[in-house]
Amino acid sequence: MTIDKQKELIEIRKLYLTQFEKFETRVFLSWSVIVLLPLFVLWTQGKLNGWLVLIVALFTCGLDLIIELWRKKNYNKLIKDINTNQIGEI
């Protein structure tokens, strides 16, 4: 594979990971505003059980952790591919 083609693949992978990160951030913020904030407000007013708020918050944190680990793994793989000059698939 030519060097130009490898550089192009690296740039495409970086762009993909960056765009995914932006999308994930927007989804996380939307989820927080639409779901977590109203649940928290209802809980502080005493109209909702605190366990539901806790379960949803823990689910959100767990999902964010899984996505963060996936993103970190892919960034590390990209860095390893750049260092070894072996560019694989996108």
C-alpha positions as CSV (number, residue, x, y, z in Angstrom):
1,M,0.0,0.0,0.0
2,T,1.4,3.4,-0.9
3,I,2.3,6.0,1.7
4,D,-0.4,8.4,0.4
5,K,-3.0,5.7,0.8
6,Q,-1.9,4.9,4.3
7,K,-2.0,8.6,5.3
8,E,-5.5,8.8,3.8
9,L,-6.7,5.8,5.8
10,I,-5.2,7.3,9.0
11,E,-7.0,10.6,8.4
12,I,-10.3,8.8,7.8
13,R,-9.9,6.7,11.0
14,K,-9.1,9.9,13.0
15,L,-12.1,11.7,11.5
16,Y,-14.4,8.7,12.2
17,L,-13.3,8.6,15.9
18,T,-13.6,12.3,16.3
19,Q,-17.1,12.4,14.8
20,F,-18.2,9.5,16.9
21,E,-16.9,11.3,20.0
22,K,-18.9,14.4,19.1
23,F,-22.0,12.4,18.4
24,E,-21.7,10.5,21.7
25,T,-21.2,13.7,23.6
26,R,-24.4,15.2,22.1
27,V,-26.4,12.0,22.9
28,F,-25.1,11.9,26.5
29,L,-26.0,15.6,27.1
30,S,-29.4,15.1,25.5
31,W,-30.1,12.1,27.6
32,S,-29.0,14.0,30.7
33,V,-31.2,16.9,30.0
34,I,-34.3,14.9,28.8
35,V,-34.2,12.1,31.3
36,L,-31.9,12.6,34.3
37,L,-32.7,16.2,35.0
38,P,-36.5,15.8,35.2
39,L,-36.1,12.6,37.3
40,F,-33.8,14.5,39.7
41,V,-36.2,17.4,39.9
42,L,-39.1,15.1,40.6
43,W,-37.1,13.3,43.2
44,T,-36.2,16.5,45.0
45,Q,-39.8,17.5,45.1
46,G,-40.7,14.1,46.7
47,K,-42.8,12.9,43.8
48,L,-40.5,10.1,42.7
49,N,-38.7,7.2,44.4
50,G,-35.0,7.9,44.7
51,W,-34.1,4.3,43.7
52,L,-35.4,4.9,40.1
53,V,-33.2,8.0,39.8
54,L,-30.2,6.1,41.2
55,I,-30.7,3.1,38.8
56,V,-31.0,5.4,35.8
57,A,-28.0,7.4,36.8
58,L,-25.9,4.3,37.3
59,F,-27.0,2.9,34.0
60,T,-26.0,6.2,32.3
61,C,-22.6,6.1,34.0
62,G,-22.0,2.5,33.0
63,L,-23.0,3.1,29.4
64,D,-20.7,6.2,29.3
65,L,-17.8,4.1,30.8
66,I,-18.3,1.3,28.1
67,I,-18.3,3.9,25.3
68,E,-15.2,5.6,26.8
69,L,-13.3,2.3,27.0
70,W,-14.3,1.5,23.4
71,R,-13.1,4.9,22.2
72,K,-9.8,4.6,24.2
73,K,-9.1,1.2,22.7
74,N,-9.6,2.4,19.2
75,Y,-7.5,5.5,19.7
76,N,-4.7,3.3,21.1
77,K,-5.0,1.0,18.1
78,L,-4.7,3.9,15.8
79,I,-1.6,5.2,17.6
80,K,-0.1,1.7,17.5
81,D,-0.8,1.4,13.7
82,I,0.8,4.8,13.1
83,N,3.9,3.8,15.1
84,T,4.3,0.5,13.4
85,N,3.4,1.8,9.9
86,Q,0.8,-1.0,9.4
87,I,-2.4,0.6,8.5
88,G,-5.3,-1.8,8.6
89,E,-8.9,-1.4,7.7
90,I,-10.9,1.7,8.6
